[in-house]
């Protein structure tokens, strides 16, 4: 029985860490745009609540990690015109799960960010999956008519 409780605590800690990183990455990356609007306010609220529950030390650590990740891995990789635009951000997937995805669009491009399940706030390797694709190509891939 104790083993199950221990495993449950570990799973809960992983879920909390994941929610903390998802919210911190969402918050930090949004600050780099001219204007960012969240299109999934309920999901944002759930992540924000969990983020605040973990306390200021964890918040600061996550924010610093995410900001460094953005500076090292995104700013030079994504065109400046994208950063200078007004964007919509959606938090997709169940909060705290390995499937949570951050989707950012300016209407011309999508930037997808997904923290890898094994991310331990180490910047070695690829802690976050990054996909930057034109909206038209993504919509075509998903069967949407882009000529309307």
C-alpha positions in Angstrom: 0.0 0.0 0.0 2.8 2.4 0.9 4.4 1.7 -2.5 1.2 2.8 -4.3 1.1 6.1 -2.3 4.7 6.7 -3.1 4.1 6.2 -6.8 1.0 8.4 -6.6 3.0 11.2 -5.0 5.7 10.9 -7.7 3.1 11.0 -10.4 1.5 14.0 -8.8 4.9 15.8 -8.5 5.5 15.1 -12.2 2.1 16.4 -13.1 2.7 19.6 -11.0 6.1 20.1 -12.5 4.6 19.7 -16.0 1.8 22.2 -15.3 4.4 24.7 -13.9 6.5 24.5 -17.0 3.6 24.6 -19.4 2.3 27.8 -17.8 5.7 29.4 -17.4 6.6 28.7 -21.1 3.2 30.0 -22.2 3.6 33.2 -20.1 7.2 33.8 -21.0 6.9 33.2 -24.7 3.8 35.5 -24.8 5.8 38.3 -23.4 8.0 38.4 -26.5 5.1 39.3 -28.9 3.7 42.7 -29.7 0.4 41.4 -28.3 -0.7 37.9 -27.3 -4.3 36.8 -26.7 -5.1 33.5 -25.1 -8.0 31.7 -26.9 -8.3 29.0 -24.2 -9.0 31.0 -20.9 -10.2 28.0 -18.9 -7.1 26.0 -19.6 -5.0 29.1 -18.8 -6.8 29.5 -15.5 -6.2 25.9 -14.5 -2.5 26.2 -15.3 -2.2 29.6 -13.6 -3.8 28.3 -10.4 -1.4 25.3 -10.2 1.5 27.7 -11.0 0.6 29.9 -8.1 0.1 27.0 -5.7 3.7 25.8 -6.1 5.1 29.1 -4.7 7.4 31.9 -5.7 10.7 29.9 -5.7 9.3 27.4 -8.2 7.8 30.2 -10.3 11.1 32.1 -10.5 13.0 28.9 -11.4 10.5 28.0 -14.1 10.4 31.5 -15.5 14.2 31.8 -15.7 14.5 28.4 -17.3 11.8 29.2 -19.9 13.3 32.6 -20.7 16.7 31.1 -21.2 15.2 28.4 -23.4 13.4 31.0 -25.6 16.6 33.1 -25.9 18.8 30.1 -26.8 16.3 28.1 -29.0 13.6 30.4 -30.4 14.6 34.0 -31.0 17.1 33.3 -33.7 15.1 30.4 -35.2 11.8 32.2 -35.7 11.6 35.2 -38.0 11.5 38.6 -36.3 8.3 39.5 -38.2 6.5 36.8 -36.2 7.7 38.2 -32.9 6.6 41.7 -33.9 3.0 40.5 -34.6 -0.2 40.2 -32.7 -0.8 36.5 -32.0 -3.4 34.1 -30.6 -2.2 31.4 -28.2 -4.0 28.2 -27.4 -3.2 25.8 -24.7 -4.3 22.4 -26.1 -4.6 19.1 -24.2 -5.2 18.1 -20.6 -3.4 20.2 -18.0 -0.3 18.5 -16.7 -0.3 15.7 -19.2 2.4 14.8 -21.6 0.1 15.9 -24.4 -0.2 19.6 -23.5 0.7 21.7 -26.5 1.1 25.5 -26.9 -0.1 26.7 -30.3 0.7 30.3 -31.4 -0.5 31.8 -34.6 -0.3 35.2 -36.3 -2.6 34.0 -39.0 0.3 33.3 -41.4 2.3 30.8 -39.3 1.8 28.4 -36.5 4.5 27.9 -33.8 3.9 24.7 -31.8 5.7 24.2 -28.5 5.5 20.9 -26.5 7.6 20.2 -23.5 8.9 16.7 -23.7 7.8 14.2 -21.1 11.3 13.6 -19.8 12.1 17.4 -19.5 13.8 18.0 -16.2 14.6 21.7 -16.7 18.0 20.9 -18.2 18.8 22.7 -21.4 20.9 19.9 -22.8 19.3 18.0 -25.7 15.9 19.2 -26.9 13.6 19.7 -23.8 10.9 21.2 -26.0 9.6 20.1 -29.4 9.4 23.1 -31.7 7.5 23.3 -35.0 7.1 26.4 -37.1 4.9 26.0 -40.1 2.9 28.2 -42.5 -0.8 28.2 -41.7 -1.7 27.2 -45.3 0.5 24.1 -45.2 -0.8 23.1 -41.8 -4.5 23.6 -42.7 -4.0 21.7 -46.0 -2.4 18.8 -44.0 -5.5 18.8 -41.7 -8.0 18.9 -44.6 -9.1 22.6 -44.2 -9.9 24.6 -47.2 -7.6 27.7 -47.1 -9.1 29.4 -50.2 -12.4 30.5 -48.5 
